[in-house]
Amino acid sequence: MKERLSEYRIMWVVVFFDLPVGTKKEIKAATQFRNSLLKLGFEMYQFSVYIRCCMSREIAETNIKSVRNIVPPKGKVSILQITDKQYSDILNLWGESEKTAPPQVYQYSLF
């Protein structure tokens, strides 16, 4: 029996990073890492924070493996998995006004 999509099954993968950019080589590595995250389907949430919505924990784990394969040799990269329900409780404070979370991502299944 196929499982329904639910806010407890849908996962968000959040990649946080702090990469050195003191030399041209480090700048190039950091830029390649950010561009690779975009190619993997992540969206920039903040300059060093990228997010991706995944329809299941298994898909999230596949994406995490992909990120592990592109991590530059220097710097710090952290990866967090949270459910869509947890993500919906996010509180964004941008400037002086409170903002709601970005709209939820829905993916339709044809089969």
DRENDO-1510 file (C-alpha; in Angstrom, 1 decimal, always signed):
<recs>
REC; n; res; u; v; w
REC; 1; MET; +0.0; +0.0; +0.0 .
REC; 2; LYS; +1.4; +3.4; -1.0 .
REC; 3; GLU; +1.9; +5.8; +1.9 .
REC; 4; ARG; +0.2; +9.2; +1.7 .
REC; 5; LEU; +2.4; +12.3; +1.8 .
REC; 6; SER; +2.2; +13.8; +5.2 .
REC; 7; GLU; +4.0; +16.5; +7.1 .
REC; 8; TYR; +5.7; +13.8; +9.2 .
REC; 9; ARG; +7.0; +11.9; +6.1 .
REC; 10; ILE; +8.2; +14.9; +4.1 .
REC; 11; MET; +11.7; +15.9; +5.1 .
REC; 12; TRP; +13.7; +19.1; +4.8 .
REC; 13; VAL; +17.5; +18.9; +4.4 .
REC; 14; VAL; +19.3; +21.9; +5.6 .
REC; 15; VAL; +23.0; +22.4; +4.8 .
REC; 16; PHE; +24.9; +25.0; +6.8 .
REC; 17; PHE; +28.5; +25.8; +6.0 .
REC; 18; ASP; +31.4; +28.1; +6.8 .
REC; 19; LEU; +34.1; +27.8; +4.2 .
REC; 20; PRO; +37.4; +29.6; +4.0 .
REC; 21; VAL; +37.7; +32.2; +1.3 .
REC; 22; GLY; +41.2; +33.7; +1.9 .
REC; 23; THR; +42.8; +32.5; -1.3 .
REC; 24; LYS; +41.7; +32.2; -4.9 .
REC; 25; LYS; +41.7; +28.4; -4.6 .
REC; 26; GLU; +39.5; +28.6; -1.5 .
REC; 27; ILE; +37.1; +31.0; -3.2 .
REC; 28; LYS; +36.8; +28.7; -6.2 .
REC; 29; ALA; +36.1; +25.7; -3.9 .
REC; 30; ALA; +33.4; +27.6; -2.0 .
REC; 31; THR; +31.8; +28.8; -5.2 .
REC; 32; GLN; +31.9; +25.3; -6.7 .
REC; 33; PHE; +30.3; +23.9; -3.5 .
REC; 34; ARG; +27.4; +26.5; -3.6 .
REC; 35; ASN; +26.9; +25.9; -7.3 .
REC; 36; SER; +26.8; +22.1; -6.8 .
REC; 37; LEU; +24.2; +22.5; -4.1 .
REC; 38; LEU; +22.0; +24.4; -6.5 .
REC; 39; LYS; +22.5; +21.7; -9.2 .
REC; 40; LEU; +21.4; +19.1; -6.6 .
REC; 41; GLY; +18.1; +21.0; -6.2 .
REC; 42; PHE; +18.9; +23.0; -3.0 .
REC; 43; GLU; +17.7; +26.6; -2.7 .
REC; 44; MET; +19.7; +29.3; -1.0 .
REC; 45; TYR; +17.9; +30.3; +2.3 .
REC; 46; GLN; +20.8; +32.5; +3.5 .
REC; 47; PHE; +24.2; +32.9; +2.0 .
REC; 48; SER; +25.7; +29.9; +3.9 .
REC; 49; VAL; +22.4; +28.0; +4.4 .
REC; 50; TYR; +20.7; +25.9; +1.7 .
REC; 51; ILE; +17.5; +23.9; +2.0 .
REC; 52; ARG; +15.8; +21.2; +0.0 .
REC; 53; CYS; +12.4; +19.6; +0.4 .
REC; 54; CYS; +12.4; +15.8; +0.0 .
REC; 55; MET; +9.3; +13.6; -0.2 .
REC; 56; SER; +10.7; +10.9; +2.1 .
REC; 57; ARG; +13.5; +10.1; +4.5 .
REC; 58; GLU; +15.0; +7.8; +1.9 .
REC; 59; ILE; +15.2; +10.6; -0.6 .
REC; 60; ALA; +16.7; +12.9; +2.1 .
REC; 61; GLU; +19.4; +10.4; +2.8 .
REC; 62; THR; +20.3; +10.1; -0.9 .
REC; 63; ASN; +20.6; +13.9; -1.0 .
REC; 64; ILE; +22.8; +13.9; +2.1 .
REC; 65; LYS; +25.1; +11.4; +0.5 .
REC; 66; SER; +25.4; +13.6; -2.6 .
REC; 67; VAL; +26.3; +16.6; -0.4 .
REC; 68; ARG; +28.9; +14.5; +1.4 .
REC; 69; ASN; +30.5; +13.8; -1.9 .
REC; 70; ILE; +31.0; +17.5; -2.8 .
REC; 71; VAL; +32.2; +18.9; +0.5 .
REC; 72; PRO; +35.4; +21.0; +0.0 .
REC; 73; PRO; +38.6; +19.8; +1.8 .
REC; 74; LYS; +38.6; +22.8; +4.2 .
REC; 75; GLY; +35.8; +24.4; +6.2 .
REC; 76; LYS; +32.8; +23.3; +8.1 .
REC; 77; VAL; +29.6; +21.8; +6.7 .
REC; 78; SER; +26.7; +20.6; +8.8 .
REC; 79; ILE; +23.5; +18.9; +7.6 .
REC; 80; LEU; +20.2; +18.8; +9.4 .
REC; 81; GLN; +17.1; +16.8; +8.6 .
REC; 82; ILE; +13.8; +17.9; +9.9 .
REC; 83; THR; +10.2; +16.9; +9.1 .
REC; 84; ASP; +7.9; +19.3; +7.2 .
REC; 85; LYS; +5.9; +19.6; +10.4 .
REC; 86; GLN; +8.9; +20.8; +12.3 .
REC; 87; TYR; +9.9; +23.2; +9.5 .
REC; 88; SER; +6.4; +24.7; +9.5 .
REC; 89; ASP; +7.1; +26.0; +13.0 .
REC; 90; ILE; +10.0; +28.2; +11.8 .
REC; 91; LEU; +10.0; +31.8; +12.8 .
REC; 92; ASN; +11.8; +34.2; +10.5 .
REC; 93; LEU; +12.8; +37.6; +11.8 .
REC; 94; TRP; +13.9; +39.7; +8.8 .
REC; 95; GLY; +14.7; +43.2; +9.7 .
REC; 96; GLU; +12.1; +44.5; +12.0 .
REC; 97; SER; +9.2; +42.5; +10.8 .
REC; 98; GLU; +8.2; +38.9; +11.4 .
REC; 99; LYS; +7.8; +36.8; +8.3 .
REC; 100; THR; +6.1; +33.4; +7.8 .
REC; 101; ALA; +7.8; +30.4; +6.4 .
REC; 102; PRO; +8.1; +30.0; +2.7 .
REC; 103; PRO; +5.2; +28.3; +1.0 .
REC; 104; GLN; +5.1; +24.5; +1.3 .
REC; 105; VAL; +6.4; +22.5; -1.6 .
REC; 106; TYR; +4.0; +19.9; -3.0 .
REC; 107; GLN; +4.9; +17.2; -5.5 .
REC; 108; TYR; +2.2; +15.4; -7.3 .
REC; 109; SER; +2.6; +11.7; -7.9 .
REC; 110; LEU; +1.3; +10.3; -11.2 .
REC; 111; PHE; +1.8; +6.6; -10.3 .
</recs>
